[in-house]
Amino acid sequence: MGYNVVLGYIDDVDEVFFNGHKIGASGSFPPRYHTAYNAHRNYFIPTEYIDFAGKNVIAVRVYDSEIEGGIVSGDIGIYTSKNDRGLAMNLRGIWEFRLAPGQDKYNSVGEKTLSTLSADGWTDITVPSSWGSQGYGNYDGAAWYKKQFIIPKDMQEDIVILLGKIDDSDKAFLNGKQIGASYYQFDKRIFYFLTKDMFKAGAANTLIVFVEDPQGEGGIYEGPVGIIKQVDFSKYIRWR
């Protein structure tokens, strides 16, 4: 299930580090300032960041534009989350992100498009959370998300990739191959089935998600986001 740092409510913007690793952020700092004073902070801690035998350090950077400022209310601590129940891997947290203004349209995006993405120009973004709440509030159009992760070597079985809710349309690619697409399913949970020959167990895998949003907040805005074994998927659906 994993562990989460819960920080309640922060006025206005924050980014959080666990043992020196950035694990999440809410709102956006100047010059693209956007407050997140009313967002409940709950950030997943990747297990590899935790020192189970020694001390761990949580660092919180906060920006406040006016009035009180700081960690203002809520239950503060490290907890498990029922929303992560059943996941074999949790992909919630920091992803890479880049806008694609006027460059890509949903119908024309495919596997060949990935070769046009340079290694430069990516920035951090928290998933799940709309891009509108992270400094891109006036942006309507297309964007790319990228996450690299290692699937355990012993997970050599069929899996499901859960992408939560996406505003509005997406196409998902794993290791350069398209694994699924959804069009204007902004209120539905998005998930794609993968057979064991479609990913690399015990090695790095790269997930890239193209998102197109013509208006509003945009992006991968609600979880859970992660990987679940197909044999556990029907139970996962019943929980929800």
C-alpha positions in Angstrom: 0.0 0.0 0.0 2.8 2.4 0.8 3.2 5.5 2.9 2.0 9.1 2.4 3.1 12.4 4.0 -0.1 14.3 4.9 0.4 18.0 5.6 -3.2 19.2 5.9 -3.7 22.7 4.3 -0.9 25.1 3.4 -1.3 28.8 2.6 -0.6 29.2 -0.4 2.0 27.1 -2.3 4.4 24.3 -1.3 6.8 21.7 -2.5 7.8 18.8 -0.4 11.1 16.8 -0.1 11.6 13.5 1.7 15.3 12.8 2.4 16.2 15.2 -0.3 13.9 13.8 -3.0 11.0 15.9 -4.2 7.8 14.0 -3.7 5.1 16.5 -4.5 3.9 20.1 -4.8 0.6 22.1 -4.8 0.0 25.4 -6.5 2.8 27.1 -8.3 5.5 29.6 -7.2 6.1 33.0 -8.8 6.4 34.0 -11.6 3.5 31.6 -12.5 1.9 32.0 -9.1 -1.3 30.0 -8.4 -2.6 29.5 -4.9 -3.6 26.1 -3.6 -4.7 27.2 -0.1 -7.8 25.0 -0.2 -6.1 21.8 -1.4 -5.5 18.9 1.0 -1.8 17.9 0.9 -1.2 14.2 0.6 2.0 13.0 -1.0 3.2 9.5 -1.7 6.6 8.4 -0.5 8.4 6.0 -2.8 9.7 3.1 -0.6 13.3 3.5 -1.9 13.4 7.0 -0.4 12.7 5.7 3.1 15.4 4.9 5.6 13.7 2.3 7.8 16.7 1.9 10.1 17.5 5.6 10.7 16.3 9.1 10.7 14.2 10.6 7.8 13.9 14.3 7.0 10.8 16.0 5.6 11.5 19.5 4.2 8.6 21.8 3.1 9.1 24.9 1.0 6.2 27.4 1.3 5.3 30.6 -0.4 2.5 32.8 0.9 1.1 35.8 -1.1 -0.8 37.4 1.8 -2.5 37.0 5.2 -1.4 34.1 7.4 0.8 31.7 5.5 2.3 28.3 6.3 1.0 24.9 7.3 -2.3 26.2 8.8 -4.6 23.3 9.6 -5.3 19.6 9.4 -3.9 16.3 10.7 -0.1 16.2 10.1 1.7 12.8 9.8 2.7 9.8 7.8 -0.2 7.5 6.9 -1.3 4.8 4.5 -4.1 5.5 2.1 -7.1 3.4 1.2 -7.1 5.0 -2.3 -3.8 3.1 -2.9 -5.1 -0.2 -1.7 -4.5 -3.1 -4.1 -1.8 -1.3 -6.2 1.3 -3.4 -7.1 3.1 -0.1 -7.8 2.1 3.5 -7.0 3.0 6.0 -9.7 1.6 9.0 -7.9 4.1 11.8 -7.4 6.5 13.8 -9.5 6.4 13.3 -13.3 8.0 15.2 -16.2 5.8 17.6 -18.1 5.9 19.8 -21.2 3.4 21.8 -23.1 2.8 21.3 -26.8 1.1 24.5 -27.9 -0.1 24.3 -31.5 2.2 21.4 -32.3 0.1 18.4 -31.8 -3.6 17.4 -32.3 -5.2 14.3 -30.9 -5.9 12.5 -34.2 -2.4 13.1 -35.6 -0.4 11.9 -32.5 1.1 8.5 -32.7 4.2 6.5 -32.0 6.2 8.4 -34.6 5.4 11.6 -32.7 7.5 10.5 -29.8 10.7 10.8 -31.8 10.1 14.5 -32.1 10.2 15.0 -28.3 13.6 16.3 -27.3 15.3 15.5 -24.0 15.2 19.2 -23.1 12.3 21.3 -22.1 10.7 19.1 -19.5 9.8 20.3 -16.0 8.4 18.7 -12.9 4.7 18.4 -12.2 2.7 16.6 -9.5 0.4 13.7 -10.6 -2.5 13.6 -10.0 -3.3 17.3 -10.1 -4.6 19.5 -12.9 -2.0 21.5 -14.8 -4.3 24.5 -14.2 -3.6 24.4 -10.5 0.1 24.2 -11.1 0.8 27.4 -12.9 -0.8 26.7 -16.3 -4.3 28.1 -15.5 -4.6 30.0 -18.7 -3.4 27.2 -21.0 -5.8 25.3 -23.2 -4.3 22.8 -25.6 -2.0 19.8 -25.6 0.7 18.6 -23.2 3.0 15.6 -22.6 3.5 13.7 -19.3 6.5 11.3 -18.8 7.3 8.9 -16.0 10.2 6.3 -15.8 9.9 3.5 -13.4 11.3 0.0 -12.8 8.8 -2.9 -12.7 10.0 -5.6 -10.2 11.6 -8.6 -11.9 9.2 -11.0 -10.3 6.2 -9.2 -11.8 6.2 -11.3 -15.0 2.4 -11.4 -15.5 -0.3 -9.4 -17.1 -1.0 -6.0 -15.5 -3.2 -2.9 -15.7 -1.9 0.6 -15.9 -4.3 3.0 -14.0 -4.1 6.7 -15.1 -6.9 8.0 -12.9 -9.1 10.7 -14.5 -7.8 12.8 -17.3 -9.2 16.1 -18.6 -10.1 15.6 -21.4 -8.5 13.1 -23.9 -5.3 11.0 -23.8 -3.1 8.6 -25.7 -0.7 6.5 -23.6 2.6 5.0 -24.8 4.9 2.5 -23.0 8.5 2.1 -24.2 7.5 3.8 -27.5 4.4 1.7 -28.2 0.9 2.9 -27.9 -1.0 1.0 -25.2 -4.3 2.9 -25.2 -6.3 6.0 -25.9 -9.5 7.7 -24.6 -11.4 10.6 -26.1 -13.4 13.0 -23.9 -13.7 10.6 -21.0 -12.9 13.3 -18.5 -15.3 11.9 -15.8 -14.2 8.3 -16.2 -11.2 6.4 -14.7 -8.7 5.5 -17.4 -7.0 2.2 -17.4 -5.1 0.1 -20.0 -4.5 -3.7 -20.0 -1.0 -4.9 -20.7 0.2 -8.5 -21.3 3.6 -9.4 -19.8 5.4 -9.1 -23.2 4.4 -5.4 -23.4 6.8 -4.2 -20.6 10.2 -4.9 -19.2 10.2 -6.7 -15.8 13.3 -5.9 -13.8 14.3 -2.9 -16.0 13.3 0.7 -16.6 10.1 1.4 -18.4 9.1 4.8 -19.8 5.4 5.8 -19.8 4.5 8.9 -21.9 0.9 10.3 -21.9 -0.3 12.8 -24.4 -3.2 14.9 -23.1 -5.4 17.3 -25.0 -7.7 19.7 -23.2 -9.5 22.5 -25.1 -10.7 24.3 -22.1 -10.7 24.3 -18.3 -8.1 22.9 -15.9 -6.5 20.0 -18.0 -4.3 17.1 -17.2 -4.2 13.9 -15.1 -6.2 15.4 -12.3 -7.4 12.5 -10.0 -6.0 9.1 -9.0 -5.3 6.4 -8.2 -2.4 6.3 -10.6 -0.3 3.2 -10.7 0.0 -0.5 -11.7 -2.2 -3.4 -10.6 -2.0 -7.1 -11.4 -4.8 -8.2 -13.8 -5.7 -11.0 -11.4 -6.5 -8.3 -8.8 -8.3 -5.9 -11.1 -11.9 -7.2 -10.6 -11.4 -6.8 -6.8 -10.1 -3.3 -7.4 -13.2 -2.4 -9.4 -15.5 -3.7 -6.7 -13.8 -1.5 -4.0 -14.8 1.5 -6.1 
